[in-house]
Amino acid sequence: MNGALLAASRISALVLAIAVAVHLYVIIDAVQQGLTAAALLERTHGNIPFLALYACFVLAASVHAPIGLRAVLAEWFGCSGGLTDGILVCFGILIAVLGMRAAWAVFAA
């Protein structure tokens, strides 16, 4: 793995760790308050900090997952090179598009 991929992997892991911690805190708080799905959607509707958090979460995952998968494919199956990298870039874009779509749907609900 080259230096740029290593740095992207480490930075995205840091962002994911923070996002997961905040996400878990929000879930635990919502459960303790006994909030319904409707109440959660009401709180997230138009909430810019919510959208920013989950946009960061999605973008970090869309960077981190393909890099990790690239290492697994290379180590386990010997897959490497341009075609593998191209497929993984498409996978990262798919994660980003679907994740942002989901975050936007909850924000705009």
C-alpha positions in Angstrom: 0.0 0.0 0.0 1.4 3.4 -0.9 1.7 6.3 1.4 -1.3 8.2 0.1 -3.6 5.1 0.5 -2.2 4.5 4.0 -2.8 8.1 5.0 -6.4 8.0 3.5 -7.0 4.8 5.4 -5.8 6.2 8.7 -7.6 9.5 8.4 -10.9 7.9 7.3 -10.6 5.4 10.2 -10.3 8.4 12.6 -13.3 10.1 11.2 -15.3 6.8 11.3 -14.3 6.2 15.0 -15.6 9.6 15.9 -18.8 9.2 13.8 -19.5 5.8 15.2 -19.0 7.0 18.8 -21.5 9.9 18.2 -23.9 7.6 16.4 -23.9 5.1 19.3 -24.4 7.9 21.8 -27.4 9.2 19.8 -28.9 5.6 19.6 -28.4 5.0 23.4 -30.0 8.4 24.2 -32.9 7.8 21.9 -33.6 4.3 23.4 -33.4 5.7 27.0 -35.8 8.4 26.1 -38.2 5.8 24.5 -38.3 7.7 21.2 -40.3 6.3 18.3 -39.2 6.2 14.7 -41.6 9.1 14.0 -40.0 11.1 16.8 -36.5 10.4 15.5 -37.4 11.5 12.0 -39.0 14.7 13.4 -35.8 15.5 15.2 -33.6 14.8 12.1 -35.8 16.7 9.7 -33.9 19.8 8.6 -31.2 19.3 11.2 -28.0 20.5 9.6 -25.6 19.1 12.2 -27.2 15.7 11.7 -26.7 15.9 7.9 -23.1 17.1 8.4 -22.3 14.2 10.8 -23.8 11.5 8.5 -22.2 13.1 5.4 -18.8 12.8 7.1 -19.7 9.3 8.2 -20.6 8.2 4.6 -17.7 9.9 2.9 -15.2 8.3 5.4 -16.8 4.9 4.8 -16.7 5.4 1.1 -12.9 6.0 1.3 -12.1 3.4 4.0 -14.0 0.4 2.8 -12.5 0.2 -0.8 -8.9 0.6 0.6 -9.4 -2.2 3.1 -11.1 -4.4 0.5 -8.2 -3.7 -1.9 -5.8 -5.1 0.7 -7.9 -8.2 1.3 -8.3 -8.9 -2.4 -4.5 -8.6 -2.9 -3.6 -10.7 0.1 -6.2 -13.5 -0.2 -6.7 -13.7 -4.0 -3.7 -12.0 -5.5 -6.0 -9.5 -7.2 -4.3 -6.2 -7.9 -3.8 -3.7 -10.8 -5.8 -1.3 -12.7 -9.0 -3.4 -13.2 -9.2 -4.2 -9.4 -8.6 -0.5 -8.5 -11.2 0.6 -11.0 -13.8 -1.7 -9.6 -13.0 -0.6 -6.1 -13.3 3.1 -7.1 -16.7 2.3 -8.4 -17.5 0.5 -5.2 -16.5 3.6 -3.2 -18.6 5.8 -5.4 -21.6 3.5 -4.9 -21.2 3.6 -1.1 -21.0 7.4 -1.3 -24.0 7.9 -3.5 -26.2 5.4 -1.6 -25.1 6.7 1.8 -25.6 10.3 0.9 -29.0 9.5 -0.5 -30.0 7.8 2.7 -28.7 10.7 4.9 -30.5 13.2 2.7 -33.8 11.1 2.9 -33.7 11.2 6.7 -32.8 14.9 6.7 -35.5 15.8 4.2 -38.2 13.5 5.7 
